[in-house]
């Protein structure tokens, strides 16, 4: 296990992060994190260049930098560059993979109660479009996906279209055992779609060790990158088995009036038009994370989240996080006040937080009979003093 950053190292990281000030405690990294100055410089610099010489011309100037972002992502997650597709956000990435995976009437989509609300909407739409069914795997005693039940559900793999898993769900501190799920799906020969929206930049990732066929990610959360940026990983041996639902003339070559040929690799999932500034900013954010060491980021986030959970319990708040392994997302409720009221009070005291509502995690929240919860999410920029200050505010409500 890597060692967490020291106080001096955290101060140095905060010094290059404009949003880190004494006036603001940002505990909404699971929503949208605070970028490093280097990310801002790259993104704003390119926007200025577009305004000065034109968008096409500015893009031509940085073609090499643009291509290098694929290499940075591949290094970050242990993949190859041709397995990476540029996306505008995690939902676009997840949907691109989900709707490309073949499905036929009567097959099952296997998922866990912690899967995200947007993904559930797609499941329900696939029921309407393809005649599939949804197979919900319950949680085990620790709150993570029940691996024994999953193994049983995979005993007839021809009946399964795919397995979908939220690695880190939106509704609690759980880290699902993604690699164990990958081992089961690979053995069964069933596609495995991993929602890593909250995991990339948060956990040290190796897609080969996980065994997923596709992984979706965003830039705005724990990567500390721009909003409107993300990527999709599709394993090389899975690319030709999946068919993009809506390719354009960048994702495919129009070879004759009545024919087209899909682009090689994951490019087939991309569209020609995108924000070059956001993509370059994402690359800068990944390079910053790599320079810090994602393993040390993970260790620091875990340490700070444990401190926050302990202090919340001491402040008479209810903590609802599950899992053997826990992450930097902490969900809590006040004994009397609603989540919305607590978030409002925190913001009035200079603390950014968010709330998790049923529409984002209905299957999990109904199963656990949970109300809307306050979501506090830490990062490697979060200090022990900030944790103490937030706990004191909550204790005084």
N, C-alpha and C positions, 0 to 999 in steps of 0.2 A: 504494500500500500504506500502510495506517495505521501510525502509530508505536506501538511497545510502550509500556506504562506504565513510568514511571520508578520507581526504588526508593521514593521518597517517596510516589508514587501507590499503589504496591502496599501500602505500610505503612498507608495510609489505608483501603484496601479491607479489609485484614486486621483493622483496628481495629473495623470494624462486622460482623465475622464471628466469632461466639463460638468456633467450633472452631479458629480459627487461634491456636495457642499455641506456646510454646517446647517444650512437652512432647510435641507431636504433629506429625508430618509426614504430611499426608494426600495420598497419591498414588493415590487410588481415586476420582477424580472421574468416570471412565467408568462406575463402579458407582453411587455415590450421592455427590453433592458436598456441600459445607458451605454451608448457607444463610446469608444476611445476616440481621442482627437484625430488619430491617424485615419479612422474610418470617415469622419466628417471631412477631412482634408481631401481625401480621394473622391468622395461623392460630390461635394460642393465644387471642387476643382473641375470635375468633368462637366457639371451643369453649366458652369461659367464658360467653359470652352465651347459647349454646344451653342450657347447664346452668342458667342463671339464669332465663330466661324461656320456654324451650322452643324446639325446633328449627324448627318452622314459623314461629314468631313472629320468631326471630332472622333467618331467611332473608328474611322480608318487610322487615325493617329495612334490609337491605343489597342489596335488589333492583337498585338502580342500580349499585352497585359490582360485583355479580355480572355484570351485562350488559356493563360496561366491560371485563371481561377479554377478551371477544371482540375488542374494538377493539384492545387491546394486542397480542394475538396476530396479528391481521391486519396491524398496522403492522410487527411484528417480521419477518414473512415476505413482506410485499408482496402480501397478498391482500385480499379483501373480507370483512366480518364474517359475511355469510350463508354463506360457504364454510367456516366453522370449526365443528366439532362438539366439544363437551366430552367428554373420555374419562378413564377412571381410570388408564390407563397406555398405553405405546406398543404393547404386544401387543394390547390391546383395540382400539386405533385401527387397527392394521395389519389385524387380522382382520376388523373391520367393513368395511373397504374391499375386502379380498381376496375375502370371501365374497359381496360385493354385485356384483362384476364378473361379467357373464355368461360361462359356459363351456359348451362342448358337447363331446361325445365326439370324440376325434381331434384336438382342438386342442392346441397346445403352450403351456406356461408357460415363458417364457424367463427364465433367471436366471443368475447368476454364481456361481462357486465360493465367493465370500466372503459369500454371503447367510447370514443368521442361522439358528441351529438351530430356533428356534420357527417360523420361516417355512418351513423345509424340512418340518417336520411337517405344516404345512397343505398344502404341495404334495403330499405323499404321500397325505394324506386326500382331496384333490381328485382324485387318480388313482383312488381307490376309489369316490368318490361320482359324479364326472362323466365318468370315462373319458378324462381328458386325459393328456398325456405331459409329462415334464420335459425341457427342452432346456437343457443346461448350456453356457454360453459360457465358454471358458477365459480365463485371464489372458494379457495380452500380456507382452512382455519386461520391463515395469516392474512387473507384478503387478496392474495394474488391468484392468477388463473390456476385452476385445479388441474395439474398435469396428468393425474390418473384418469380423470374424466375426459381430458383432451385425447389421451392415447386411445381410450375406448371409442371416442367419436371418429377417430381416424382409422378404425379397423376395416372400413369399407371405403377406401380412398376414391374409387370411381364415382362415388356419390357426393364428393366434396369438390366445390369449385375453388375455394380458397380458405385460408385461415387469416383473419385480421386481428391484430393485437395493438393496443396502445401500450407502448413500452413504459412511459411515465404518463399516467392519466391526468386529466385536468382537475380531478376532484379529490386529490389527496396525495400523501407523500410516498405512495407505493412506487417501487421499481419492479415491474414484472420480469420474470425470468425468461428473457427473450431467447437466449442461447439454448435453453432447455426446450422451448417451443420449436426453435429451428431444427434441433436434432430430431424431433418427432415428425415434423413436416417433411424433412429431407428423406427420412426413412420411408415415409408413406408416399413420396413423390407428389405432394400436394403444394401448390403455390402458397407462399407465406409473405403477406404484406404487413410490414412493420411501420407503424406510425411513430416516428422518432421526433415529433415536433418539439417536445420538451426535453429530449435527451441529447440532441446534438449540441455540442458546446458545454454540456453539463456532465456527460459521462465520457469516459475514454472508450472509443468505439472501434471494433474490428468486424466488418461485415462478414468476413470469411469465417470467423469464429462463431458468429451468430447464426449464419446459415439462412438468412432471409433472402427471398427472391427480389423483393423491392423494398425500398425504404424512403419515406418522405420526410422532408425537413424544411424548416423556415430559418430566415436570418435574424428576425427581430427579437427572438427570445434569448436563450442562454449564449448564443454566439455573439450577442451584442452588435449585430449588424443592422442594416437598414430595413425598415418596413418595405414591403413590396419586393422582397427577395427570398429565394429558396432554391431547393434542388430536389431531384429525384434520382435515386440509385436503382438501376435494374441490372440484375446479375447477367453476365454475358451469355450463359447457357439458357437463360429464360427469355431473352429478348425476342427470339424468333417464335416463341410460343405465345407471346402476347401481341395483340393487334391494336394499335392506337385507335381510339374511337373517332377522333377528329383531326387527322393530320392536315398540314398545309403544305405549301410548295418549298418550305424549308425542311420539314420533317419527311418529305417525300419528293421524288423527282418525277415531274410530268413528262414521261418519255414519248407519248403519242397521244392523239386526241382521245383515245379510249383506254389509255393505260397509264399507270403510275407505278413507281418502285419506291418502297420505303427506304429512308436513309439508313445507313448502317449504324449499329449501336443505339445508344439512348437518344441520339439526336432526333430520332423519329418522333419523340414525344414533345419536342420543342416547337415553338412558333417563331417566325422570323422576327417579329416586332417584340421589343422588350426595353426596359429601362437599363441602358448601359451604365448609368451612374450608380444605380442600385446594385447591379451585378459586380461592378468594380469595388463598391463599398463592401459587399459581402466577402469578396476575396481578401480585402484588407482586414476585415474582422477575423477571418479564419487565420490569417497570418499572425495577427496579434495573439489569438488564443494559442496558436502553435508555439509562439515565442515564450509564452508564459508556462506552457505545459498543461494540456487538458487533464492529465492525471492529477496534477497539483490543484487545478481548479476544482476538480471533483472532490478531492479530499477537503479542501477549504469549505466548499458549499455544504458538504455533509457535516462537518464540525459545527458550522454556524447554525444549521438547521436543528441539530440536536440541542444546542444551547437555547434556541428560540422555543422549541417544544418544552423544554424544562422550565423556562421562565414563564411561559403561558400557563402551564399547570399551576405554578406558584401564584399567578395572578387570577386564579379561579376561572380561567377560560377552559372550555372543553376542546380537546384536541382530537381530531377524527382520522388521523393518518393511519394507514395500514401497511403491511408488508414486512417481510424479513429484512430486506434492504429498503432503506428510505432515502428520499432525495431532498432537494432544496425547496420543495413546495410543502407548505404547512397550512393545513385547513383547520379552522377553529370556529367556535360559536360562543357567544356571550350568554350567560344564564338567563338574561331578560331581554336584551336588545336584539333587534333583527340584524342580519348581516349588512344590509344597506345602511342602517343607522350607524353601525360600528365603522364601516368604511368612511362614511361622512365625517364622523368624529375624528378619525385618524387623519383625514385630509385637512381638516381644520387645524390640526396640530403639526402639519408639515410632513405627514407620512403618506406615501403612495401605497395603496393596497387595492385589491379587487375582490369581487364576490363571485362565487360559483353557484349558478342557478340550475334548476332542474333541466332546462332545455339543453344544457351542455353535457349533462351526465345523468339523464333520467334513469337508465337501467340500474346504475350503481346507487343513486340516491334513494330511489324507491325501495330497492332491496334492503338498504340499511336504515330506511325510514328517517332520512336526514332532511333537515330544513336547508334553506340556502346557507352557505358557509362563507366566512371571511377567508380569503386566500392570501397568505403572506409568503412571498418567495424571495429567498436570499441569493446572493452571488458572492464571488470572491472579492467584490468591492465592499461587502457588508462588514461592518466592524462589530466587535463585542459591545462597545458603548452604544451603538445604535440599537442592538437587541435589548439592552437594558432600558433604554429610553422608551422604546415601544411598549415593553412589558409594563413599565410604570404608567404610561398613558392608559393602557387597557385596564389595569388594576384600579385606576381612578374613575372609570366610567360609571 
